[in-house]
Amino acid sequence: MLEEKNDNLDQHQEDTDGNGTETILNATTATHDDLSELTQPEAVLIEADATTATDAIAASNAEESEDETLKERHEIPMKDYDALALEELVEELKGFVSSDKALAYKDHIEEIKKAFLAKYNHLVEEKKEEFLAENQDPTEEFEYHSPLKSQFDKLYSQFREVKNAHFKSLQTNLKNNLENRLAIVEELKELINPQANIKDTLKHFNDLRERWNNAGAIPKDKYNHVWNNYHFHVENFYDYLHLDREARDLDFKHNLELKQKIVARVEELVLEKDVNKAFRELQDLHKIWKEDIGPVSREHRDAIWNQFSDLTKKMHDKREVLFENQRAVELANLENKKAIIAQIEVLATEKVNAHSQWLGQIEKVEALRTAFFAAGKVPSEVNEETWSQFKNAVRNFNSFKNSFYKDIKKDQNDNLAKKTALVAKAKALQESTDFATTTPIMKQIQEEWKEIGHVPRKYSDKIWKEFREACNHYFEHLKEHKKEENSEEVAAFEGKKTYLESLREFQLTGDHKTDLDAIKLHIENWKGFGKVPFARRHIEGKFNKILDALFEKLSLSKKDTDMMRFANRMDQLSESNDSRKLDSEKIFIMRKIDEVQNEIFQLENNIQFFANTRNAKKENSIVLEVRKNIAIHKESLDVWKEKLKQLKNIKIEE
């Protein structure tokens, strides 16, 4: 830039016929009215921090000058997109892309893309680790498809197409505008000609200013250079042409008033609470100062510029304080995220040995993951490092978790083999009509199924469906069979009801053998009718009462009578298939056996006691009584044992 200006100065020195020294002095002071990077030796007169503030604004304005769409990028504040879920990021992107000002939100869209891809890639890594943990087959390749990713790619492609078309058109326009502005600068150089008519020169100058204002944006890397040269030659025109001094002074005065108004407005902005809003307006004021307002008289140039520059520095300092406060928040967020990462790292070392416990660990990590994303921004220089530490912590936890499930994978495969065998067994029996034999087997199969643990998830639904269908098929057949049996039971009840009425008229003949055979025949006939419905089993009690009355009239031994009654009752229980009552009867008999045996043991001990006494002879009558009781108890014991034997031989239909 300095070389370009020196070239212009040399040329002008020749044109002004010996007035070059004054020209050079004015050229250096004119640059104080400029917002570009100062390269002349006199620039050291401006404080370095003020220069930094103005240069930062100049660079931003140069960028916006190149692309007018960037002017609107300040309308929406930047969100913490890292804290949003994938679904929310897609919705944000959709809102920006569908807008007719999508290019103004370019920075937002790129931040959304960065946050989305980071989270999505992390999700894919986790899914792949889970896949590798569950699939040992090396030929099976990992695939993961997400409708959200497809939607995101489609939206971003739309934005990219719009952006590419925009920048292609923009580059062409920038190139043409640059050529036009450079041509205007060249024409400005030629205006300084002492032999030219002043009125014509002034008219030409105004035409050039009008063309310059309408020339459009130029590339930002050329922005400062071209503007500096333009203003340099405009100031030369004002200072060195022999114009109408009154008109020139009025123009200087008007420009000074405009710049003073800008200074006054900046003084107000310094007091504005919304620093970001004030700084954005300050950028606009800098652009107006530079691009829209002409020079002021030499005596005011340094003063007005220094005043404007000092205020800019104050605003810049306030913004830096805001940034420092934001940085303090970001540092606090960083500490919070580090604490979250540390908690995940601890969970990645806590060994648990049950699936239910792992579900609790997974829930904790999910809560910490949510907290991490909601923790807010961290300083940009450590953002990648923090994100990497978080991913590694979660990855280590997942690896630790997957190692547990790898260990139980073999058990699950063993369980799968066991359940597959049960499915095959159930299918083999599902058409069986031997219900008495098959039903307990099918029930046992179901109990065994319950005892077997989990199988691999991808087989779980399929194998359960096959097993359930086989069992349901068999028990539906059993249900139909029982419906048929119910009609037979009703018929058996009607038969027993009629038979019971005829039995009431039965009379004993008095002949023991004849009467006993008749009673046994009645019992066999009664059994021949079969089972009756459960709700009508009271008829069995009526039959038993008649039998009890007949047995009372017979001269049977107590043992025979007792056994006949017991056999008849057990037959009825057997027909009823009431396993609970049979079990209760068995327990009762076993207790009675124990009681009788204990009683016999006690009596035998008593005999031994009496036999060892000195007066054993006198005790003979007592001993005989005890021996008689022992015999009675042994007879009772034989009866109870016979009952138990019969009971054990009873088979219950399942």
Residue pairs with C-beta under 8 A, 6 or more apart in sequence:
1 36
1 37
1 39
1 224
1 225
1 228
2 39
2 40
4 225
4 229
5 27
5 228
5 229
5 232
8 189
8 229
8 232
8 233
9 20
9 23
9 24
9 27
11 189
12 20
12 23
12 189
12 192
12 236
12 240
13 19
13 20
13 23
13 24
15 192
15 193
15 194
16 23
16 192
16 194
16 240
17 194
19 240
23 236
23 240
26 235
26 236
26 239
26 240
26 298
27 232
27 235
27 236
28 40
28 41
28 42
29 42
29 298
29 301
29 302
30 231
30 232
30 235
30 295
30 301
31 38
31 40
31 42
31 43
31 228
31 232
32 42
32 46
32 301
32 302
32 305
32 306
33 231
33 235
33 295
33 296
33 301
33 305
34 227
34 228
34 231
34 290
35 54
35 55
35 57
35 58
35 61
35 286
35 289
35 290
36 55
36 58
36 224
36 225
36 227
36 228
37 51
37 55
37 58
37 224
38 46
38 51
43 51
46 306
46 309
47 313
49 313
49 316
50 309
50 310
50 312
50 313
52 316
53 309
53 312
53 313
53 315
53 316
54 286
54 309
54 312
56 316
57 282
57 283
57 286
57 312
58 224
58 286
58 290
60 283
61 223
61 283
61 286
61 287
61 290
62 220
62 223
62 224
63 70
63 220
64 70
64 71
64 287
65 217
65 218
65 220
65 223
65 287
66 170
66 174
66 217
66 218
66 219
66 220
66 223
67 103
67 170
67 217
68 217
69 101
69 103
69 104
69 106
69 166
70 104
70 106
71 104
72 101
72 104
73 104
73 105
73 106
73 107
73 108
74 280
75 104
76 105
76 108
77 276
78 107
78 108
78 111
79 92
79 108
80 376
80 377
81 89
81 92
81 111
81 112
81 114
81 115
82 115
82 118
82 373
82 377
83 373
83 374
83 375
83 376
84 92
84 115
84 373
85 373
86 116
86 119
86 120
86 123
86 148
87 148
89 112
89 115
89 116
89 119
89 152
90 116
90 148
90 151
90 152
90 155
92 108
92 112
93 109
93 112
93 113
93 116
93 152
93 155
93 156
93 159
94 155
96 102
96 105
96 108
96 109
96 112
96 159
97 109
97 155
97 156
97 158
97 159
99 105
102 109
102 159
102 162
102 163
103 162
103 163
103 166
106 163
109 156
109 159
113 156
116 152
118 387
119 373
120 146
120 148
120 149
120 152
122 391
122 394
123 146
124 144
125 391
125 395
126 394
126 395
126 398
127 142
127 144
128 142
128 144
129 395
129 398
129 399
129 402
130 398
130 402
131 142
131 144
132 142
132 402
133 402
133 403
133 405
133 406
133 409
134 405
134 409
134 456
134 457
134 458
136 409
173 216
173 217
174 217
174 218
174 219
175 219
176 216
177 215
177 216
177 217
177 218
178 218
178 219
178 222
178 226
180 211
180 215
180 216
181 212
181 215
181 218
181 226
181 230
182 226
184 208
184 211
184 212
184 215
184 230
185 226
185 229
185 230
185 233
187 204
187 208
188 205
188 208
188 230
188 233
188 234
188 237
189 233
191 201
191 204
191 205
191 208
191 233
191 237
191 241
192 236
192 237
192 240
192 241
193 201
194 242
198 241
198 242
198 243
198 244
201 241
202 243
205 237
209 234
212 230
213 292
218 226
227 290
227 291
231 290
231 295
234 294
234 295
235 295
238 248
238 251
238 252
238 294
238 295
239 298
249 297
251 294
252 295
252 296
252 297
252 300
253 297
255 293
255 294
255 295
255 296
256 296
256 297
256 300
256 304
258 293
259 289
259 293
259 296
259 304
259 308
260 304
262 285
262 288
262 289
262 293
262 308
263 304
263 307
263 308
263 311
265 281
265 285
266 282
266 285
266 308
266 311
266 312
266 315
267 311
269 278
269 281
269 282
269 315
270 278
270 311
270 314
270 315
270 318
272 278
275 315
275 318
275 319
275 322
276 319
276 322
278 315
278 318
279 315
279 316
279 319
282 312
282 315
286 312
289 308
295 301
296 304
327 379
329 376
330 376
330 377
330 378
330 379
331 378
331 379
333 375
333 376
333 377
333 378
334 378
334 379
334 382
334 386
336 375
336 376
337 372
337 375
337 378
337 386
337 390
338 386
338 389
340 368
340 371
340 372
340 375
340 390
341 372
341 386
341 389
341 390
341 393
343 368
344 365
344 368
344 390
344 393
344 394
344 397
345 393
345 396
347 361
347 364
347 365
347 368
347 397
348 393
348 396
348 397
348 399
348 400
349 400
350 361
352 358
352 360
352 361
352 404
353 404
355 408
355 454
358 401
358 404
358 405
361 397
361 401
362 401
365 394
365 397
369 394
372 390
377 383
378 386
409 456
411 453
412 453
412 454
412 455
412 456
413 455
413 456
415 452
415 453
415 454
415 455
416 455
416 456
416 459
416 463
418 448
418 452
419 449
419 452
419 455
419 463
419 467
420 463
422 445
422 448
422 449
422 452
422 467
423 463
423 466
423 467
423 470
425 445
426 442
426 445
426 467
426 470
426 471
426 474
427 466
427 470
429 438
429 441
429 442
429 445
429 470
429 474
430 470
430 471
430 473
430 474
430 477
431 473
431 474
431 477
432 438
432 474
433 477
433 481
435 478
435 481
435 653
436 653
436 654
438 474
439 478
439 653
439 654
440 654
442 471
442 474
442 475
443 654
445 471
446 471
449 467
454 460
455 463
485 531
486 533
488 530
488 531
489 530
489 531
489 532
489 533
490 532
490 533
492 529
492 530
492 531
492 532
493 532
493 533
493 536
493 539
495 529
496 526
496 529
496 532
496 539
496 543
497 539
499 525
499 526
499 529
500 539
500 542
500 543
500 546
503 522
503 543
503 546
504 546
506 518
506 522
506 550
508 515
508 518
508 550
508 553
508 554
509 515
509 518
512 554
512 555
515 550
515 553
515 554
516 554
516 556
519 547
519 550
519 551
519 554
519 564
522 547
523 547
523 568
526 543
527 571
527 575
530 575
531 575
531 576
532 539
532 540
534 576
537 576
540 572
544 565
544 568
544 569
547 565
547 568
548 565
551 561
551 564
551 565
554 561
556 564
559 635
559 638
559 639
562 639
563 639
563 642
563 643
566 643
566 646
567 646
570 585
570 646
570 647
570 650
573 581
573 582
573 585
573 650
574 582
574 650
574 651
574 652
577 652
577 653
578 652
579 652
582 647
582 650
582 652
585 647
586 644
586 647
586 648
589 640
589 643
589 644
589 647
590 644
592 640
593 637
593 640
593 641
593 644
596 633
596 636
596 637
596 640
597 637
599 633
600 630
600 633
600 634
600 637
603 626
603 629
603 630
603 633
604 630
606 626
607 623
607 626
607 627
607 630
610 616
610 619
610 622
610 623
610 626
611 623
613 619
